[in-house]
Amino acid sequence: MSPDSSILGISAAITGGIQLLGFLVAYKLQTEKFYDILGGFNFLVLGIYSAIDGEYPGGAWYDNTRKVCATVIFSLSRAWLLLFLAWRAHERGGDARFDEVKDKFGMFLLYWFVQGIWVFCISLPIIFINASDKAFDGLSVLDYICIVAFAFAVVFEIVADVQKAVWVKAGRQGGFCQVGVWKYSRHPNYFAEMLQWWAAWGLSFGSGSGWGDAQWWVSILSPVITMNILLNTAGTGVANANGKNLKRYYDHYPDYARYRKETSILIPMIGYKYVPMFLKRTIFFDFARYEYRPEEASSSMNEAKKTADNNYHTFSS
């Protein structure tokens, strides 16, 4: 195998081993508290491993500025993720997602398997860069743009996470977060997460053989999967934070409607209220399905109540 595919395969095996071991211990102890933490740890292991094994005769890792920048920024990003998830797990004392599955061997294993796929796919651009044996001939204009974007996105996400955490700790003043970067984006952390992996994928272009490099194209899974999870997957990201879950804001905070109308859903900006609706619904990702519709929320609540009543009558009979 070529150095690229060899390191890719070993990275997949390392990920599988970490997640399987984590599952076995978690299932034995019937806990999910280190699920997210092991995800962050897995990222760091892949970054370090691919940097070490990616060296080749006459091509030391530290002499390749692209590899060094990509690995350092990636490691900072994932180290923050590890610290943030560890803090969140401690604060919450558990994760409700696993309440109904951690005692079911197959279903609990599936959660760990999916996390492994996620970690591996998100890491693809960095593995690709470090595994490349292409001679380094300096950074291109694209490299500089992507390095700056990658680093900016990591710092921006850290700032957004910290500002939100401080606001929560201070008692959630105002009911919805409008401090710092949250004044200019309703989901600045998700914007930064998406930007990171598009920048990482762009940076990896210089480590391949050009537009026809199949492995480089495969690594586009990193930003594509990130966007799909954060924009389309129920129970997480933008999809989870909007729609019927906005009821509490519309019911209790009259200013929320104005904030929503005037604040970009992702890209931090000023003057969002002047952006034409067709642009909001397309390139700004402020899709109609994210809107709060009282009649749908009411219908969902009534259906839930009906189900609960049926369950009660079934039980009592």
C-alpha positions in Angstrom: 0.0 0.0 0.0 1.0 3.6 -0.5 2.0 5.6 2.7 -1.3 7.4 2.5 -3.5 4.4 2.5 -1.4 2.6 5.0 -1.7 5.4 7.6 -5.4 5.8 6.8 -6.0 2.1 7.5 -4.0 2.2 10.8 -5.9 5.3 11.8 -9.2 3.5 11.3 -8.0 0.5 13.3 -6.8 2.8 16.2 -10.2 4.5 16.2 -12.0 1.2 16.2 -9.9 0.0 19.1 -10.4 3.1 21.2 -14.1 3.1 20.7 -14.5 -0.6 21.3 -12.5 -0.5 24.5 -14.5 2.5 25.7 -17.7 0.7 25.0 -16.7 -2.4 26.9 -15.7 -0.5 30.0 -18.8 1.8 29.8 -21.1 -1.1 29.4 -19.6 -2.9 32.3 -19.8 0.1 34.5 -23.2 1.2 33.0 -22.0 4.8 32.5 -21.8 7.2 29.6 -19.8 9.9 31.4 -16.6 9.4 29.4 -18.3 8.9 26.0 -17.7 12.4 24.7 -14.3 12.6 26.5 -13.1 9.5 24.6 -14.2 11.1 21.4 -12.0 14.1 22.0 -9.1 11.8 23.1 -9.5 9.8 19.9 -9.0 12.9 17.8 -5.8 13.8 19.6 -4.4 10.3 19.2 -5.1 10.4 15.4 -3.4 13.7 15.1 -0.3 12.6 17.0 -0.1 9.2 15.3 -0.4 10.5 11.7 2.3 13.1 12.4 4.7 10.5 13.7 4.1 7.8 11.1 3.8 10.4 8.3 7.5 11.1 8.2 9.4 9.6 5.3 13.2 9.5 4.3 14.2 13.1 3.6 10.9 14.5 4.7 10.9 15.3 8.4 7.5 16.3 9.7 8.8 19.5 11.4 10.3 20.6 8.1 6.8 20.6 6.4 5.1 23.8 7.4 1.7 22.6 6.1 1.9 19.5 8.3 3.0 21.4 11.3 0.3 24.1 11.0 -2.5 21.6 10.3 -1.5 19.3 13.2 -1.0 22.0 15.7 -4.3 23.8 14.9 -6.1 20.5 14.8 -4.7 19.5 18.2 -5.6 22.8 19.8 -9.2 22.4 18.4 -9.6 18.9 19.7 -7.9 19.6 23.0 -10.5 22.3 23.6 -13.2 19.9 22.6 -11.9 17.4 25.1 -11.7 20.0 27.9 -15.1 21.5 27.1 -16.9 18.1 26.9 -15.2 16.9 30.2 -16.4 20.1 31.9 -19.9 19.7 30.5 -20.1 16.1 31.5 -19.1 17.1 35.1 -21.6 19.9 35.2 -24.5 17.8 33.9 -23.6 14.7 35.9 -24.6 12.5 33.0 -26.2 12.5 29.5 -29.9 11.9 29.0 -29.3 10.5 25.5 -28.1 7.3 27.0 -30.8 6.8 29.7 -32.7 4.3 27.6 -29.8 2.6 25.8 -26.8 2.1 28.0 -28.2 -1.2 29.4 -28.8 -2.5 25.8 -25.7 -4.1 24.5 -26.4 -3.7 20.8 -27.8 -0.2 20.9 -25.1 1.1 23.2 -22.4 -0.4 21.0 -24.0 1.4 18.0 -23.6 4.8 19.7 -19.8 4.1 20.1 -19.6 2.8 16.6 -21.1 6.0 15.2 -18.8 8.1 17.3 -15.8 6.2 15.8 -17.1 6.9 12.3 -17.5 10.6 13.2 -14.1 11.0 14.7 -12.4 9.2 11.8 -14.2 11.1 9.0 -13.7 14.5 10.6 -10.0 13.8 11.0 -9.5 12.8 7.3 -8.0 16.0 6.1 -5.3 16.0 8.8 -4.5 12.3 8.3 -4.3 13.0 4.6 -1.9 15.9 5.1 0.4 14.0 7.5 0.4 10.8 5.5 1.4 12.6 2.3 4.9 11.9 1.0 4.7 14.7 -1.5 7.8 16.9 -1.4 7.1 20.2 0.4 7.9 23.2 -1.8 6.5 26.0 0.4 3.0 27.3 1.2 0.7 28.5 -1.5 -1.8 31.4 -1.3 -4.5 28.8 -0.7 -2.5 27.3 2.2 -2.1 30.7 3.9 -5.9 31.5 3.5 -6.9 28.1 4.9 -4.4 28.2 7.8 -5.7 31.6 8.8 -9.3 30.4 8.5 -8.6 27.2 10.4 -7.0 29.0 13.3 -9.6 31.8 13.3 -12.4 29.2 13.5 -10.8 27.4 16.4 -10.3 30.6 18.4 -13.8 31.9 17.5 -15.4 28.7 18.7 -13.5 28.8 22.0 -14.6 32.4 22.5 -18.2 31.5 21.7 -18.2 28.5 24.1 -16.6 30.5 26.9 -19.0 33.4 26.5 -22.0 31.1 26.5 -20.8 29.2 29.6 -20.1 32.4 31.5 -23.6 33.7 30.6 -25.2 30.4 31.8 -23.2 30.5 35.0 -24.3 34.1 35.6 -28.0 33.0 35.6 -29.0 33.3 31.9 -29.7 37.0 32.0 -32.3 38.0 29.4 -33.4 34.4 28.8 -31.4 33.9 25.6 -27.7 34.6 25.0 -26.8 37.9 23.3 -23.4 38.4 24.8 -20.2 38.8 22.8 -20.3 37.0 19.4 -23.8 35.7 20.2 -25.0 39.3 19.4 -24.0 38.7 15.8 -24.9 35.1 15.3 -27.5 32.8 16.9 -25.2 29.8 16.6 -21.6 31.2 16.4 -20.1 27.9 17.8 -21.7 25.9 15.0 -20.5 28.4 12.4 -16.9 28.0 13.7 -17.1 24.2 13.7 -18.2 24.1 10.1 -15.6 26.7 9.0 -12.8 24.6 10.7 -13.3 21.5 8.6 -13.8 23.4 5.3 -10.5 25.2 6.0 -8.8 21.9 6.9 -10.0 20.3 3.7 -8.8 23.3 1.6 -5.4 23.1 3.4 -5.1 19.4 2.5 -5.3 20.2 -1.3 -1.5 21.0 -1.4 -0.6 17.6 0.0 -2.3 15.7 -2.8 -1.7 15.3 -6.5 -4.3 17.8 -7.7 -7.9 17.9 -8.6 -7.9 14.3 -9.6 -6.7 13.0 -6.3 -9.4 10.5 -5.1 -8.2 10.4 -1.5 -8.3 14.2 -1.3 -11.9 14.1 -2.5 -12.8 11.4 0.0 -11.6 13.8 2.8 -14.4 16.2 1.9 -16.5 13.9 4.1 -15.1 16.0 7.0 -16.9 19.3 6.4 -19.9 17.6 4.7 -20.6 15.3 7.6 -20.1 18.2 10.0 -22.6 20.3 8.2 -25.1 17.5 7.9 -24.9 16.7 11.6 -25.2 20.4 12.7 -27.9 21.4 10.1 -30.0 18.4 9.5 -29.7 15.8 12.3 -32.6 15.8 14.8 -31.5 16.0 18.4 -28.3 18.0 17.8 -27.0 21.3 16.4 -29.2 23.9 14.6 -32.0 21.4 13.9 -32.4 20.7 17.6 -32.1 24.3 18.8 -34.9 25.6 16.4 -38.4 24.7 15.3 -40.7 23.6 18.2 -37.9 23.9 20.7 -38.1 27.7 20.3 -41.4 27.7 22.2 -39.9 28.6 25.5 -38.4 31.8 24.0 -41.5 33.0 22.2 -43.7 32.3 25.2 -41.5 34.0 27.8 -39.2 36.5 26.1 -41.0 39.1 23.8 -37.6 40.4 22.5 -36.7 37.0 21.1 -38.7 37.5 17.9 -36.7 40.7 17.1 -33.4 39.1 18.0 -34.2 36.2 15.7 -35.2 38.5 12.8 -32.1 40.7 13.1 -29.5 38.1 13.9 -27.9 35.7 11.4 -28.4 32.0 12.2 -24.7 31.1 11.5 -22.4 33.6 9.8 -21.6 36.5 12.3 -22.6 39.8 10.7 -24.2 43.2 11.1 -27.4 44.2 9.2 -28.9 40.7 8.8 -32.4 42.2 8.9 -31.7 43.8 5.5 -30.7 40.6 3.8 -33.4 39.4 1.3 -35.4 36.4 2.4 -34.4 34.3 -0.6 -30.8 34.7 0.4 -31.5 33.8 4.0 -33.3 30.7 2.9 -30.4 29.6 0.7 -26.8 30.7 1.2 -27.3 31.8 4.8 -28.9 28.4 5.8 -31.8 30.1 7.6 -34.2 27.5 6.3 -38.0 27.6 6.7 -38.0 24.4 8.7 -36.1 26.1 11.5 -39.0 28.5 12.1 -41.3 28.2 15.1 -44.9 27.3 14.3 -47.2 27.5 17.3 -49.7 25.2 15.7 -47.1 22.4 15.2 -45.7 22.8 18.7 -49.3 22.6 20.1 -50.0 19.6 18.0 -46.9 17.9 19.2 -47.8 18.6 22.8 -51.3 17.3 22.4 -50.0 14.2 20.7 -47.6 13.6 23.6 -50.4 14.2 26.1 -52.6 11.8 24.3 -49.9 9.1 24.3 -49.3 9.6 28.0 -53.0 9.3 28.7 -53.3 6.1 26.7 -50.3 4.7 28.5 -51.8 5.6 31.8 -55.2 4.0 31.0 -53.5 0.9 29.7 -51.5 0.6 32.8 -54.4 1.3 35.2 -56.7 -1.2 33.4 
